[in-house]
C-alpha cells in the first residue's frame, strides 16, 4: 500500500478527512499539497506535517474558481515535480450555506452553491490536473469524495445528496474517459464521520427538526444506523484513500467504495423521519 514518492493534491484539506489523508500519506513518504479556502487552518496543517518530517505545502484554492484551481495544480507541480494523485475532497452541505435548507424553502442559489463546490469543483480540479496526471509515471489516479448519500436519500439533504449521486456517476464516467491514459478514478462513500462538517450539519438539522437547540450529541441519530457501533473517524477514511491511491489498488478502477460502518447493509424504519 505504499504511496512513497507520489505527490498528492488534496482539496478541502485544512480539517477532517482531507487533513487526515494528508497526514497519513505524508507519513508513508508522499509529498502532499493541501488546499482549502481556510488559509490559517490550511497553513497550520501543512506546517504541522512538516514539523513531523513530512513533505507538505499549502495553497489557498476555491475549487469553484478555474483560476484558483489552475494555480493550485501548477504550484503543486512546480513544488514537487508533478502530480500523481488528486483527492477531490472539498465539499459543502446546504445547511452550511443557508438556514433555509429544506426543499420547500431552499433558494436556488443555495442549491447552485452546493453543486458548484461538490460537482463542478471536482470536474474543474480533475480537468486542470489532467495534463500533470498524464505526465505521471507513478500510477496516476483520482480519488473522489462520495457519501452514503450517493446511494440513499436523507432528510434535509436534497442538494448534498444530489451532488453526491452525481459524484458517483462522475467517477464511473471519468474512469472510462481516462482509462486510455492509464489514469484510475475511484470514489469513497462514508457514512457519519467525526469531522467539523458532520458535527455542524448534524447540529443544524437537529435544531431544524426539533425547532429548538440541537442536542448535545448530534451524532446520536446517525449512530443508530451503524452496525459498527461507533462514528467513523477521519483516519478510517484516510486509510481507504491511501489504499485507492496506492499501487496495491492498481486493478481497482471506476469503483464507488462504501466505508459506512454497515449503514447501507440494512434498512432503517420511517420512525427516523418522525412518521408512524
Residue pairs with C-beta under 8 A, 6 or more apart in sequence:
1 28
1 242
1 243
1 246
1 248
2 28
2 29
2 246
2 247
2 248
3 25
3 28
3 29
3 30
3 85
3 242
3 245
3 246
4 28
4 29
4 30
5 29
5 30
5 31
5 138
6 25
6 30
6 31
6 84
6 85
6 138
6 139
6 245
7 30
7 31
7 32
7 33
7 76
7 77
7 80
7 81
7 82
7 83
7 84
7 85
8 21
8 22
8 25
8 30
8 31
8 32
8 33
8 84
8 85
8 86
8 87
8 245
9 33
9 35
9 72
9 73
9 76
9 83
9 85
9 86
9 87
9 125
9 129
10 18
10 21
10 22
10 32
10 33
10 34
10 35
10 87
10 89
11 18
11 35
11 36
11 61
11 63
11 72
11 87
11 88
11 89
11 90
11 121
11 125
12 18
12 35
12 36
12 63
12 89
12 90
12 91
12 145
13 19
13 21
13 22
13 32
13 34
13 35
13 36
13 42
13 45
13 87
13 89
14 34
14 36
14 38
14 41
14 42
14 45
15 36
15 38
15 41
15 45
15 195
15 196
15 197
16 193
16 195
16 196
16 197
16 234
17 89
17 145
17 190
17 193
17 195
17 234
17 237
17 238
17 241
18 34
18 36
18 87
18 89
18 90
19 34
19 45
19 234
20 233
20 234
20 235
20 237
20 238
21 87
21 89
21 234
21 237
21 238
21 241
21 242
22 32
22 34
22 45
22 46
22 49
22 56
23 48
23 49
23 52
23 54
23 238
24 235
24 238
24 239
24 241
24 242
25 32
25 85
25 238
25 241
25 242
25 245
26 32
26 49
26 52
26 54
26 55
26 56
27 52
27 54
28 242
30 55
30 85
31 55
31 56
31 79
31 80
32 46
32 49
32 54
32 55
32 56
32 57
33 56
33 57
33 58
33 59
33 72
33 75
33 76
33 79
33 80
34 42
34 45
34 46
34 49
34 56
34 57
34 58
34 59
35 42
35 58
35 59
35 60
35 61
35 63
35 72
35 90
36 42
36 58
36 60
36 61
36 90
37 60
37 61
37 62
39 58
39 60
42 58
42 60
43 58
45 56
45 58
46 56
46 57
46 58
47 56
49 55
49 56
50 56
55 80
57 75
57 76
57 79
57 80
59 71
59 72
59 75
59 76
60 68
61 68
61 69
61 71
61 72
62 68
63 69
63 90
63 117
63 120
63 121
63 122
63 124
63 125
64 116
64 117
64 120
64 121
64 124
66 124
66 128
69 121
69 124
69 125
69 128
70 128
72 125
72 128
73 83
73 125
73 128
73 129
73 132
76 83
76 132
77 83
77 132
82 132
82 135
82 136
82 138
83 129
83 132
83 133
83 136
83 140
84 133
84 136
84 138
84 139
84 140
84 141
85 140
85 141
85 142
85 143
85 245
86 125
86 126
86 129
86 133
86 141
86 142
86 143
87 142
87 143
87 145
87 241
87 245
88 121
88 122
88 125
88 126
88 142
88 143
88 144
88 145
89 145
90 117
90 118
90 121
90 145
91 117
91 118
91 145
91 160
91 163
91 197
92 113
92 114
92 117
92 118
92 160
93 101
93 114
93 157
93 159
93 160
93 197
93 201
94 101
94 106
94 110
94 111
94 113
94 114
94 156
94 157
94 158
94 159
94 160
95 101
95 156
95 200
95 201
95 204
95 205
95 208
96 197
96 200
96 201
96 204
97 110
97 113
97 114
98 106
98 107
98 110
99 204
99 208
100 106
100 107
100 110
101 110
101 156
101 159
101 204
101 208
102 156
102 208
103 158
106 158
106 159
110 159
111 158
111 159
114 159
114 160
114 162
114 163
115 159
115 162
115 163
115 166
118 160
118 163
118 164
118 166
118 167
119 163
119 166
119 167
119 170
122 144
122 145
122 167
122 170
123 170
126 142
126 174
126 185
129 142
130 178
130 181
130 183
133 140
133 141
133 142
133 178
133 181
133 183
134 140
134 181
134 183
139 184
139 246
139 247
139 250
140 181
140 182
140 183
140 184
141 183
141 184
141 185
141 186
141 244
141 245
141 249
142 174
142 178
142 183
142 184
142 185
142 186
143 185
143 186
143 187
143 188
143 241
143 244
143 245
144 167
144 170
144 171
144 185
144 186
144 187
144 188
145 167
145 187
145 188
146 164
146 167
146 168
146 171
146 187
146 188
146 189
146 190
146 256
147 160
147 161
147 164
147 167
147 189
147 190
147 191
148 189
148 190
148 191
148 258
148 260
148 263
148 264
149 157
149 160
149 161
149 164
149 165
150 161
150 164
150 165
150 167
150 168
150 187
150 189
150 256
151 165
151 168
151 189
151 258
151 264
152 161
152 264
153 161
154 161
155 205
155 209
155 272
155 273
156 205
156 208
156 209
164 189
167 187
168 187
168 189
168 256
171 185
171 186
171 187
171 254
171 255
171 256
172 254
172 256
174 185
175 184
175 185
175 186
175 253
175 254
176 254
178 184
178 185
179 253
184 249
184 250
184 252
184 253
185 253
185 254
186 244
186 249
186 252
186 253
186 254
186 255
186 256
186 257
187 255
187 256
187 257
188 237
188 240
188 241
188 244
188 256
188 257
188 259
189 256
189 257
189 258
189 259
189 260
190 232
190 236
190 237
190 259
190 260
191 222
191 225
191 226
191 232
191 259
191 260
191 261
191 263
191 264
192 198
192 202
192 219
192 222
192 223
192 226
192 231
192 232
192 261
193 231
193 232
193 233
193 234
193 236
193 237
194 219
194 231
194 232
194 233
194 234
195 234
198 219
198 222
199 218
199 219
202 214
202 218
202 219
202 221
202 222
203 214
203 218
204 214
205 218
206 214
206 215
206 218
206 221
207 213
207 214
209 274
219 231
221 272
222 231
223 229
223 230
223 231
224 268
224 272
225 263
225 268
225 272
226 260
226 261
226 262
226 263
227 261
227 262
227 263
227 265
227 266
228 261
228 262
230 261
232 259
232 260
232 261
236 259
237 259
240 257
240 259
243 249
244 252
244 257
258 264
270 276
